[in-house]
Amino acid sequence: MLRLTEVKLPLDHPEEAIKAAILKKLHLAPDDLIGYSIFKRSYDARKKDDITLVYILDVETTQDKRLLQRCKKDPHVMVTPDLRYRPVAQAPSQLPSRPIVIGMGPCGMFAGLLLAQMGFRPIILERGKRVRDRTADTFAFWRKRDELNLESNVQFGEGGAGTFSDGKLYSQVRDPKHYGRKVLEELVNAGASPEILYVNKPHIGTFKLVGIVQSIRARIEALGGEIRFQSRVEDIQIENGRVQGVILDSGEQMDSQHVILAVGHSARDTFEMLFDRGVYIEAKPFSIGFRVEHPQTLIDRCRFGDYAGHRLLGAADYKLVHHCQNGRSVYSFCMCPGGLVVAAASEPGRVVTNGMSQYSRNERNANSAIVVGITPDDYPGHALAGMALQRQLESRAFELGGGTYEAPGQLVGDFLADRPSTALGSVKPSYEPGVRLGDLSQSLPDYAIAAIREALPAFDKQINGFAMNDAVLTGVETRTSSPIRIKRRDDYQSLNTAGLYPAGEGAGYAGGILSAGIDGIKVAEAVALSILQTVPQPV
Ligand SMILES: Cc1cc2nc3c(=O)[nH]c(=O)nc-3n(C[C@H](O)[C@H](O)[C@H](O)COP(=O)(O)OP(=O)(O)OC[C@H]3O[C@@H](n4cnc5c(N)ncnc54)[C@H](O)[C@@H]3O)c2cc1C
């Protein structure tokens, strides 16, 4: 199999054009081409009047060897790499003990799936509910039919934080072993569209994710794994620097010397418990800011010109960054084309925003977080000080929103002019339970407000209209990533607690669905190999 990269074709090319491009590139006769498949498809929209599709193609010919020899100086022709995943271990028939996975977000789910596939029959403990029940609780809170459920919300429950999301599936983590491919393939096996394997920036969308999560749960169970919902790990037993088991909120004690900690960035009570038990934790940087909403048509027009709305391009996204005079950087984060701003609180009396989309991305607004990077220098002194700052900002947002879980909001024009907003303009905010207009300058530290005020007009130079008067800011965005890192050694075990495997976003080792899944695979492998070492070998 040969791989051809940088194969460029016009946006509206007919299907046969791909075959023609292969024949031309390789100087092949039609009979010599056995078949081809698309490995990746992206677009180049730098010239809005000439948007092109860019393919990576895997090609089978009758003369692969000869072509490779002939094209050996061409960087765009190579042997197709083998990306198949090969398990590192197989459990013995007599398992010495079953590993425990805390958390059924993408990290815990993939750790659990991999362990189950290798025969290690993991037990997954999840504080929240099954995804369908969790969806009902979350929507009831958003629509003001019910109070915030502290164990069943956007952060907690089957599928983890990424379930009510845009389901973007790309990441910039180094992935030399191609674990990301394994994650995508398992998502397709569980019902995701096969296009996620080849489009450049794949996404799944909220409702589809729900079905996929259920299907992965069924596969883990079919392979001998066990998933226990409404089972919050409240304590961890450590003896002589080695984990011995966990204690649930019900008081039940479960023994295991292999515990994967995949609790996500919002398990603040769990972080406090781990800190009290002496597990090594340090503060890490994260970002704070607001969600901004614009008409999606404005973004599409600016990015795609006359091609706006083209079926292969979909709703346009953007990625923006501005380095400010005060030394801060402001950037767009978790952009959700054609999506909704969502209430992502998991603690009482606190308001925090995030964004999600359906697969169709056809809501009227584009949203993204506009955030300022902050570091432990901004919250010195204690490993959990970043978490305390998040809590303080979220409580302030709750107050500014009127104490009913409505979020404080302001029009961009008013925010830039430093005057409170009193009425909406053309952009209707999507956040439920609702937005209370006012003055957002009270909601974040002064340095962050100054940085965002400087960045918005700079972003307007890249996307004409970004600083439009009527665009709506909704506050606050504080959970861009974990405020802590639970440091681990090269063998993925905690720096000072053997048998504890901190993983995923909460431990500071992932920043999204894909990277959390990849990290889940890494720790599952480490746990499997460690368990095998405890099995007596035949003499
Ligand atoms: C609204 C929203 C939209 C997002 N959109 C995207 C996106 O489009 N693309 C993307 O890549 N990322 C997105 N993210 C981020 C992404 O969801 C996270 O990076 C990812 O889910 C992290 O995975 P994780 O498994 O490490 O943690 P989580 O997904 O947070 O999962 C942790 C799980 O552990 C459980 N848990 C916590 N404490 C305990 C305990 N003590 N006992 C038992 N269980 C416990 C929680 O209930 C939770 O289910 C979004 C996040 C949110 C909130």
The ligand as a Gaussian input file, in Angstrom:
#p B3LYP/6-31G(d) Opt

LIG

0 1
 C      -19.671000      21.270000      28.000000
 C      -18.331000      20.718000      27.619000
 C      -17.976000      20.657000      26.277000
 C      -16.750000      20.107000      25.892000
 N      -16.466000      20.008000      24.555000
 C      -15.372000      19.314000      24.158000
 C      -15.123000      19.028000      22.784000
 O      -15.911000      19.378000      21.910000
 N      -14.008000      18.346000      22.467000
 C      -13.106000      17.944000      23.424000
 O      -12.088000      17.319000      23.070000
 N      -13.306000      18.208000      24.709000
 C      -14.414000      18.868000      25.117000
 N      -14.632000      19.104000      26.445000
 C      -13.599000      18.677000      27.402000
 C      -13.689000      17.173000      27.586000
 O      -15.006000      16.845000      27.894000
 C      -12.751000      16.721000      28.695000
 O      -11.444000      17.077000      28.333000
 C      -12.811000      15.203000      28.861000
 O      -14.116000      14.770000      29.122000
 C      -11.892000      14.775000      30.007000
 O      -12.013000      13.404000      30.176000
 P      -11.704000      12.680000      31.560000
 O      -12.160000      11.291000      31.392000
 O      -10.295000      12.930000      31.923000
 O      -12.602000      13.434000      32.653000
 P      -14.178000      13.638000      32.712000
 O      -14.774000      13.575000      31.366000
 O      -14.396000      14.860000      33.510000
 O      -14.710000      12.366000      33.509000
 C      -14.478000      12.180000      34.871000
 C      -15.559000      11.267000      35.427000
 O      -15.205000      10.917000      36.759000
 C      -16.360000      10.929000      37.570000
 N      -15.921000      11.145000      38.961000
 C      -15.366000      12.269000      39.471000
 N      -15.058000      12.088000      40.772000
 C      -15.415000      10.821000      41.084000
 C      -15.357000      10.066000      42.269000
 N      -14.843000      10.565000      43.395000
 N      -15.850000       8.799000      42.257000
 C      -16.398000       8.262000      41.130000
 N      -16.466000       8.953000      39.972000
 C      -15.977000      10.220000      39.929000
 C      -17.200000      12.053000      37.000000
 O      -18.560000      11.895000      37.322000
 C      -16.921000      11.927000      35.504000
 O      -17.876000      11.121000      34.859000
 C      -15.845000      19.652000      26.870000
 C      -16.187000      19.746000      28.234000
 C      -17.413000      20.262000      28.607000
 C      -17.777000      20.338000      30.064000

